[in-house]
Amino acid sequence: MIVTTTNSVEGYRVEEYLGVVAGEVVSGINMFRDIGAGLRNMFGGRSAGYEDEMQSARQECLAEMGRRAEELGANAVIGASLGYETFEGMIMTVASGTAVRIRRDR
């Protein structure tokens, strides 16, 4: 599955547009990571716990979007974008794009 932020894939042409697909992941941060992040916020530094959680959520989100595209018969997602939102101690990650069927140019 090719996933790209661009609206085309070099060397391929879009044969069919199959629709918008998305993947969503809502992650909770455990109490200990939250305490550690709060201390880093006061004293400075990076929060490895939050970074690891966001990286994992991004990978899951893109994989879910890819699975949904495959269910439509797509072999690529173009125009992909990622968004993050926090609420009540949770991180929501959303990936969306257009599922397409592409074929290599001759």
C-alpha positions as CSV (number, residue, x, y, z in Angstrom):
1,M,0.0,0.0,0.0
2,I,1.5,3.3,-1.1
3,V,0.5,6.3,1.2
4,T,1.5,9.7,0.2
5,T,0.7,13.3,1.1
6,T,0.9,14.3,-2.5
7,N,-2.0,14.1,-5.0
8,S,-0.2,11.8,-7.3
9,V,2.5,9.1,-7.3
10,E,5.4,9.6,-9.6
11,G,5.5,6.9,-12.3
12,Y,1.9,5.9,-11.7
13,R,-1.4,7.1,-12.9
14,V,-4.7,7.1,-11.0
15,E,-7.1,4.6,-12.6
16,E,-10.0,5.1,-10.2
17,Y,-10.9,7.2,-7.2
18,L,-12.6,5.1,-4.6
19,G,-13.4,7.6,-1.8
20,V,-12.2,9.2,1.3
21,V,-10.7,6.9,4.0
22,A,-9.7,7.6,7.5
23,G,-8.1,5.9,10.5
24,E,-8.6,7.1,14.1
25,V,-6.8,6.2,17.3
26,V,-7.7,7.5,20.7
27,S,-4.9,6.9,23.2
28,G,-4.8,7.4,27.0
29,I,-1.6,8.3,28.7
30,N,-1.0,6.4,32.0
31,M,-0.7,8.2,35.3
32,F,3.1,7.8,35.5
33,R,3.8,9.1,32.0
34,D,1.5,12.0,32.8
35,I,3.4,12.8,36.0
36,G,6.7,12.6,34.2
37,A,5.5,14.9,31.4
38,G,4.3,17.4,34.0
39,L,7.7,17.5,35.6
40,R,9.4,17.9,32.3
41,N,7.0,20.7,31.5
42,M,8.1,22.5,34.7
43,F,11.8,21.9,34.4
44,G,12.2,21.6,30.6
45,G,13.1,18.7,28.4
46,R,11.3,16.2,26.1
47,S,8.6,13.8,27.2
48,A,9.7,10.4,25.8
49,G,6.5,8.8,27.1
50,Y,4.3,11.1,25.1
51,E,6.5,10.9,22.1
52,D,6.5,7.1,22.1
53,E,2.7,7.1,22.5
54,M,2.2,9.6,19.6
55,Q,4.5,7.6,17.4
56,S,2.7,4.4,18.1
57,A,-0.7,6.0,17.6
58,R,0.4,7.5,14.3
59,Q,1.6,4.0,13.0
60,E,-1.7,2.4,14.1
61,C,-3.7,5.2,12.5
62,L,-2.0,4.9,9.2
63,A,-2.3,1.1,9.2
64,E,-6.0,1.4,9.9
65,M,-6.5,3.9,7.1
66,G,-4.6,1.5,4.8
67,R,-6.8,-1.4,5.8
68,R,-9.9,0.6,5.0
69,A,-8.5,1.6,1.7
70,E,-7.8,-2.0,0.8
71,E,-11.4,-2.9,1.7
72,L,-12.4,-0.5,-1.1
73,G,-10.0,-2.2,-3.5
74,A,-7.4,0.5,-3.4
75,N,-3.7,0.0,-3.7
76,A,-2.7,3.6,-2.7
77,V,-3.9,6.5,-0.6
78,I,-3.1,10.0,-1.9
79,G,-3.5,13.4,-0.3
80,A,-2.9,11.8,3.2
81,S,-2.9,14.1,6.2
82,L,-2.5,13.5,10.0
83,G,-4.0,15.5,12.8
84,Y,-3.7,15.4,16.5
85,E,-6.1,16.6,19.2
86,T,-5.9,16.3,23.0
87,F,-8.9,16.2,25.4
88,E,-9.4,15.0,28.9
89,G,-5.9,13.4,29.1
90,M,-6.4,11.6,25.8
91,I,-4.7,12.0,22.5
92,M,-6.8,11.5,19.3
93,T,-4.8,10.9,16.1
94,V,-6.6,11.0,12.8
95,A,-5.2,10.1,9.3
96,S,-7.3,10.7,6.2
97,G,-6.8,10.6,2.5
98,T,-8.3,9.5,-0.8
99,A,-8.3,5.8,-1.6
100,V,-7.3,5.2,-5.2
101,R,-6.3,2.4,-7.6
102,I,-3.1,3.3,-9.4
103,R,-1.2,1.6,-12.2
104,R,2.4,2.1,-13.3
105,D,2.9,4.3,-16.3
106,R,4.4,2.6,-19.3
